[in-house]
Amino acid sequence: MDFLKINGPSSLEGSVKVSSSKNASLPILAATLLYPGKCKFTNLPELSDINFFIQILESLGAKCTKEEVDAASIDCFQADYDLVRKMRASVLVLGPLLSRFKQARVSLPGGCAIGSRPVDIHLSGMEKLGAKIKIESGYIEASCDQLVGNKIVLPFPSVGATENLMMAAAYAVGETIIDNAAREPEIEDLANFMNKMGFNVEGAGSSTIKITGKVLGEIKNEPITHEIIGDRIEAATYIIAALVTESEVRVEGFKSAHLDIVLDTLIGMGAKLEIEENSVVVHPSGRLKGARVETAPYPGFPTDAQAQLMALMGICDGDSQICEHIFENRFMHVPELARMGYDIKVDGRNAYIKGQSKLKGAPVMCTDLRASAALVLAALKAEGESQINRIYHLDRGYANLADKLKRLNANIDRMKS
């Protein structure tokens, strides 16, 4: 099993381009199931989650390459446990299969163990569109004679439920309104992709999304091409890496507006940032000051950047606090950071971080995707050698992380045990 060996402290320099967004790519790949033609992508990220999702599409009968998905000849409507268990986003095939083929059987999903992410919100929304749903032997079974548009009010702005219901409504008769919809940029990218295919999605990026259903024969099967947005969470990770190491780094390939709350938080802590439309230059900012942050749905502070920020807070002047509102079990990185010298106390959904920790390299273990990134950032600052184990978590969401950091002058190597 591979691990990362990092010798710190590091001083980074240069520029890094982020990959396209994992969180946009997965629902967009699911949406190809709606289209009776070829969809070409100019920039799918090289991630294990993407590979897993393509395997799911192929198991359903789609023809896939690294750049193209052709779902014209789907002949299977069951997503099996052996594939779906590897990541929670697999449930996103449910909506498009049900919409286009009137049936779907999808295993209950797996993924990072960072807290409960119930699919009942997805299912109750589909029932409002006329689907018959039952759960049997670990599978969600959905069917309908014809989905019909309706108004769906989400109990909270779930990203996955918003995406799944947008796709389910694509071939529903009439108009579907999703109220209290998630507003993430990745949902806007999905809407743009669906509109490119010929569907009618309005309001993505706001809390109310309207989908006017189409008849299958109205959707052309001409090849389409789509460029996926840059990964804002990967960008946040490299920006924070530069601040942790007090370095000058240019991070590019994403829309800086997608990170407004993160950048505002860092500036409030004393970070010197040069913000451009599609990049951010981090200037050496010295030791930053502590802050209090609460995670929230977009446009609030993203839970996916919480662990990385914690790695920075532990070396700031003064104390900090993070309140995690999204996932109840997303502080699993705290014991591993403590092995490197961090002073962090967890009380329920709150983490209290003492500043000015003196960090020493140590062997640590990844517990989930973003926790893994926090350990890498800490190791870049820590004195001596750190070994980051179970990095298959990192491979799910960071393409070529070690190589990109190495090009920024980090002393990092990917090793085989």
C-alpha positions in Angstrom: 0.0 0.0 0.0 1.4 3.4 -1.0 2.3 6.1 1.5 3.7 9.6 1.4 7.1 10.5 3.0 7.4 14.2 3.7 10.4 15.9 5.2 9.7 19.4 6.7 9.7 22.2 7.1 9.1 23.1 3.5 9.3 26.4 1.7 7.1 26.3 -1.4 7.5 28.4 -4.5 6.1 28.5 -8.1 2.6 28.0 -9.5 0.2 25.1 -9.5 -2.9 24.4 -11.6 -5.8 22.7 -10.0 -7.6 19.8 -11.7 -11.2 19.9 -12.7 -13.7 19.5 -9.9 -14.4 16.0 -8.6 -17.6 17.2 -7.1 -18.8 18.5 -10.4 -17.5 15.6 -12.5 -19.4 12.9 -10.7 -22.9 14.2 -11.2 -22.1 15.3 -14.7 -20.9 11.7 -15.5 -24.2 10.5 -14.0 -26.1 12.9 -16.2 -24.6 11.3 -19.4 -27.2 8.5 -18.7 -29.9 10.9 -19.8 -28.4 11.5 -23.2 -28.8 9.1 -26.2 -25.5 10.2 -27.7 -21.8 10.9 -27.1 -20.6 13.3 -24.4 -16.9 14.3 -24.6 -15.0 15.9 -21.7 -11.9 17.9 -22.2 -10.6 17.6 -18.6 -11.9 14.7 -16.5 -9.7 14.6 -13.4 -7.4 11.6 -12.9 -9.0 10.3 -9.7 -9.9 6.9 -8.3 -13.5 8.1 -7.8 -13.8 9.0 -11.4 -12.5 5.6 -12.4 -15.0 3.9 -10.1 -17.8 5.9 -11.6 -16.9 5.1 -15.1 -16.9 1.4 -14.2 -20.5 1.9 -12.9 -21.5 3.5 -16.2 -19.8 0.7 -18.2 -21.6 -1.9 -16.0 -24.9 -0.3 -17.1 -23.9 -0.6 -20.8 -22.3 2.7 -21.6 -19.3 2.8 -23.8 -16.5 4.8 -22.1 -13.1 6.1 -22.8 -10.9 8.5 -20.7 -12.6 11.4 -22.5 -16.0 10.2 -23.7 -19.2 8.5 -22.5 -21.7 7.1 -25.0 -24.9 6.1 -23.1 -27.0 5.5 -26.2 -27.2 1.7 -25.7 -27.8 1.3 -22.0 -29.2 -2.2 -21.4 -28.9 -2.6 -17.7 -30.6 -0.7 -14.9 -28.9 -2.1 -11.8 -25.9 -0.6 -10.2 -24.3 -3.5 -8.1 -23.1 -3.4 -4.6 -19.5 -4.3 -5.5 -19.2 -1.0 -7.4 -21.5 1.3 -5.5 -20.0 0.5 -2.1 -16.8 2.3 -3.0 -18.3 5.8 -3.0 -21.5 7.5 -1.9 -21.9 9.6 -5.1 -22.9 6.4 -6.9 -26.5 6.9 -5.9 -26.6 9.7 -8.5 -27.3 7.2 -11.2 -30.7 6.6 -9.7 -32.3 9.9 -10.9 -31.2 9.7 -14.6 -32.0 5.9 -14.9 -35.4 6.4 -13.5 -36.1 9.5 -15.7 -35.0 8.0 -19.0 -35.8 4.3 -18.5 -38.6 4.4 -15.9 -36.7 1.9 -13.7 -33.6 1.6 -11.6 -32.1 -0.7 -9.0 -29.1 0.8 -7.1 -27.3 -0.6 -4.1 -27.3 1.6 -1.0 -24.0 3.6 -1.3 -20.8 3.6 0.6 -18.0 6.2 0.9 -16.1 8.2 3.5 -17.3 7.5 7.1 -17.7 11.1 8.1 -21.3 11.0 9.2 -24.8 10.1 8.1 -25.8 11.3 4.6 -29.3 9.8 4.2 -30.7 9.1 0.8 -34.2 9.4 2.1 -34.3 13.0 0.8 -33.5 11.8 -2.7 -36.2 9.1 -2.5 -39.0 11.3 -1.0 -38.4 13.8 -3.8 -38.6 11.1 -6.5 -41.8 9.9 -4.9 -43.2 13.4 -5.3 -42.5 13.0 -9.0 -44.5 9.8 -9.1 -41.9 7.1 -8.5 -42.6 3.9 -6.6 -39.7 3.3 -4.2 -38.9 0.3 -2.1 -35.7 -0.8 -0.4 -35.0 -4.5 -0.4 -31.9 -6.6 0.2 -29.7 -3.5 0.4 -31.0 -2.1 -2.9 -33.1 0.9 -3.8 -35.7 -0.2 -6.3 -37.4 2.7 -8.2 -40.0 2.5 -11.0 -42.7 4.6 -12.6 -45.1 4.6 -15.5 -44.2 8.3 -16.1 -42.6 10.9 -13.8 -44.7 14.1 -13.5 -43.3 17.4 -12.5 -44.1 18.7 -9.0 -42.9 21.1 -6.3 -40.3 19.6 -4.0 -39.2 21.4 -0.9 -35.9 20.0 0.5 -35.7 19.9 4.3 -32.1 21.2 4.0 -30.0 22.1 0.9 -28.6 18.7 0.2 -26.2 18.8 -2.8 -26.7 15.1 -3.8 -30.5 15.3 -3.5 -30.6 18.5 -5.5 -28.5 16.9 -8.3 -30.4 13.6 -8.3 -33.8 15.4 -8.5 -32.6 17.7 -11.2 -31.8 14.7 -13.3 -34.9 12.8 -12.3 -37.0 15.7 -13.5 -35.3 15.9 -16.9 -37.9 13.7 -18.6 -40.8 14.3 -16.2 -44.0 15.7 -17.7 -44.4 19.4 -17.0 -42.5 21.6 -14.6 -40.5 20.7 -11.5 -39.6 23.2 -8.8 -36.9 22.4 -6.3 -37.1 24.8 -3.3 -34.3 25.1 -0.7 -32.0 23.7 -3.4 -28.3 23.5 -2.8 -26.4 26.5 -4.5 -22.9 25.1 -5.0 -21.0 26.0 -8.2 -20.9 22.3 -9.0 -24.7 22.3 -9.3 -24.5 25.2 -11.8 -22.0 23.2 -13.8 -24.4 20.2 -13.9 -27.2 22.6 -15.0 -25.0 24.0 -17.8 -24.2 20.5 -18.9 -27.8 19.4 -18.9 -28.8 22.5 -20.9 -26.1 21.7 -23.4 -27.7 18.3 -23.9 -31.0 20.1 -24.6 -32.8 20.0 -21.3 -34.3 23.1 -19.7 -32.9 23.9 -16.2 -33.2 27.4 -14.8 -32.1 29.0 -11.5 -29.1 26.8 -10.6 -27.0 28.7 -8.2 -30.1 30.0 -6.4 -32.2 28.3 -3.8 -35.0 27.7 -6.4 -34.4 25.5 -9.5 -36.9 25.0 -12.2 -36.7 22.0 -14.6 -39.1 21.9 -17.5 -39.3 18.2 -18.6 -38.6 17.1 -22.1 -39.8 14.1 -24.2 -37.0 11.7 -25.1 -37.5 12.3 -28.8 -36.9 16.1 -28.3 -33.3 15.4 -27.2 -30.9 15.2 -30.1 -28.1 12.6 -30.1 -25.4 14.8 -31.6 -22.0 14.6 -29.9 -21.5 17.4 -27.3 -18.4 18.6 -25.5 -18.1 20.0 -22.0 -15.3 21.5 -19.9 -15.7 20.9 -16.2 -15.0 23.7 -13.7 -11.8 23.9 -11.7 -11.8 22.2 -8.2 -12.3 25.0 -5.7 -11.5 22.6 -2.8 -8.2 21.6 -4.3 -7.5 25.3 -4.8 -8.2 26.1 -1.2 -5.9 23.2 -0.2 -2.9 24.7 -2.1 -3.7 28.2 -0.9 -3.7 27.1 2.7 -0.5 25.0 2.0 1.3 28.2 1.0 0.1 30.0 4.1 1.1 27.1 6.4 4.6 27.2 4.9 4.8 31.0 4.7 5.5 30.8 1.0 4.7 32.6 -2.3 2.6 30.4 -4.6 0.2 31.1 -7.5 -2.8 28.8 -7.6 -4.7 28.8 -10.9 -7.3 27.0 -13.0 -10.4 27.8 -10.9 -12.9 30.7 -10.4 -11.8 32.6 -7.4 -15.4 33.7 -6.8 -16.3 30.1 -5.9 -14.0 30.5 -2.9 -15.2 33.9 -1.6 -15.9 32.9 1.9 -12.6 30.9 2.3 -10.6 33.8 0.9 -12.4 36.3 3.1 -11.7 34.1 6.2 -8.0 33.8 5.3 -7.7 37.6 4.7 -9.4 38.2 8.1 -6.7 36.0 9.7 -4.0 38.2 8.1 -3.3 36.4 4.8 -1.8 38.5 2.0 -3.7 37.3 -1.1 -3.7 38.7 -4.7 -7.1 37.6 -6.0 -7.7 37.4 -9.8 -10.7 36.0 -11.7 -9.1 32.6 -12.3 -6.2 32.5 -9.8 -5.0 33.5 -6.4 -1.4 34.5 -5.6 -0.4 33.8 -2.0 2.3 36.1 -0.6 4.4 35.3 2.5 2.1 36.5 5.3 4.0 35.7 8.5 2.2 34.1 11.4 -1.6 34.6 11.0 -4.1 35.1 13.9 -6.7 32.7 15.1 -10.4 32.8 14.0 -13.8 31.3 14.6 -15.4 29.5 11.7 -18.7 27.7 11.2 -19.2 25.4 8.2 -22.4 25.9 6.3 -23.9 25.1 2.9 -22.7 27.2 0.0 -22.0 30.1 0.0 -21.0 29.5 3.6 -17.6 28.1 4.6 -17.3 24.6 3.0 -17.0 21.6 5.2 -14.6 20.2 2.6 -12.0 22.9 3.6 -12.5 22.6 7.3 -9.7 20.1 8.0 -7.2 22.1 6.0 -8.0 25.3 7.8 -7.6 23.5 11.1 -4.0 22.6 10.1 -3.3 26.3 9.6 -5.1 27.4 12.8 -2.9 25.2 14.9 0.2 27.3 14.1 -1.5 30.7 14.2 -1.2 33.4 17.0 -4.0 33.0 19.4 -6.8 30.4 19.7 -9.3 29.3 17.1 -12.7 27.5 17.0 -14.4 25.5 14.3 -18.0 24.6 14.5 -18.9 21.7 12.1 -22.6 22.0 11.1 -22.6 19.6 8.1 -21.2 16.3 9.2 -21.2 15.1 12.8 -18.1 13.0 12.5 -15.7 15.1 10.6 -13.1 15.6 13.2 -11.4 12.2 12.8 -8.2 14.0 11.7 -7.8 15.6 15.2 -6.1 12.6 16.9 -3.7 12.3 14.0 -2.8 16.0 14.0 -2.2 15.6 17.8 0.5 13.1 17.0 2.3 15.9 15.2 2.0 18.3 18.1 -1.4 20.1 17.6 -3.3 21.0 20.7 -7.0 20.5 19.8 -10.0 19.7 22.0 -13.2 18.4 20.5 -16.6 18.9 22.2 -19.4 17.6 20.0 -19.5 19.7 16.8 -16.9 22.2 18.1 -13.2 22.0 17.9 -11.0 24.3 19.9 -7.5 24.9 18.5 -4.6 26.3 20.6 -2.3 28.3 18.4 1.5 28.3 18.0 1.9 24.5 18.1 5.4 23.3 17.6 5.1 20.5 15.0 7.2 17.4 14.8 7.0 14.9 12.0 5.3 11.6 12.8 3.7 8.6 11.2 0.0 9.3 10.8 -3.0 7.6 9.2 -5.6 9.1 6.7 -9.2 8.6 7.8 -11.1 10.4 4.9 -10.3 12.5 1.9 -10.1 16.0 3.4 -8.6 14.8 6.7 -5.8 13.4 4.5 -5.1 16.8 3.0 -4.8 18.3 6.5 -2.2 15.8 7.5 -0.1 16.6 4.3 -0.3 20.3 5.1 0.8 19.7 8.7 3.7 17.5 7.5 4.9 20.3 5.2 5.3 22.5 8.3 6.5 19.9 10.8 10.2 19.4 11.7 11.5 16.2 10.4 10.0 13.2 8.6 6.3 12.3 8.5 4.8 9.2 6.9 1.2 9.6 5.7 -0.4 6.2 5.5 -3.6 5.0 3.7 -3.3 7.6 1.0 -5.9 5.9 -1.1 -8.2 8.4 0.5 -6.2 11.2 -1.1 -6.3 9.5 -4.5 -10.1 9.9 -4.4 -10.0 13.7 -4.6 -6.5 15.0 -5.4 -4.9 14.3 -8.8 -1.1 13.9 -8.6 -0.9 15.7 -5.3 2.7 14.5 -4.5 3.9 15.5 -8.0 2.3 19.0 -7.8 3.8 19.6 -4.3 7.2 18.4 -5.5 7.1 20.9 -8.3 6.5 23.6 -5.7 9.7 22.5 -4.0 8.2 20.3 -1.3 10.4 17.4 0.0 7.7 14.8 -0.7 7.8 11.3 -2.2 5.2 8.7 -2.9 6.5 5.3 -1.6 5.4 1.7 -1.7 5.4 -0.2 1.6 
